[in-house]
Amino acid sequence: MKQDSSVPILSVSALLWDGSRQLSGILELWETLVFFRLDDFKNSHLQLSIPLTELDFVEEYMVFDLAKNGLRIQSKDGRFDLFVLDEGQRFKKAVLAQMRRF
């Protein structure tokens, strides 16, 4: 991954969620992309990188109808990724603010 600077704008602990399984990691906001680093695969090439220019929307959602700590990040082509994190609203606001810069 080509990084825009040496430090992400925001970095939070998160789970990548597929509805039945979860992968722990760190969700990062960089100048031009959202990046997810998997905890269990630190030495592999597995990664999730989403350019901000490809994002359609970012929204919070209820996980199991219990807590609003989910974050859905959807690209313009309809693909999406679901995350579970404690700082969903903060991350969403930061992504939306960064998207407005483009």
Sequence and secondary structure as in RCSB ss.txt:
>XXXX:A:sequence
MKQDSSVPILSVSALLWDGSRQLSGILELWETLVFFRLDDFKNSHLQLSIPLTELDFVEEYMVFDLAKNGLRIQS
KDGRFDLFVLDEGQRFKKAVLAQMRRF
>XXXX:A:secstr
   SSSS SEEEEEEEE SS EEEEEEEE SSEEEEEESTTTTSS  EEEEGGGEEEEEEEEETTTEEEEEEEEE
TTS EEEEE TTHHHHHHHHHHHHTT 
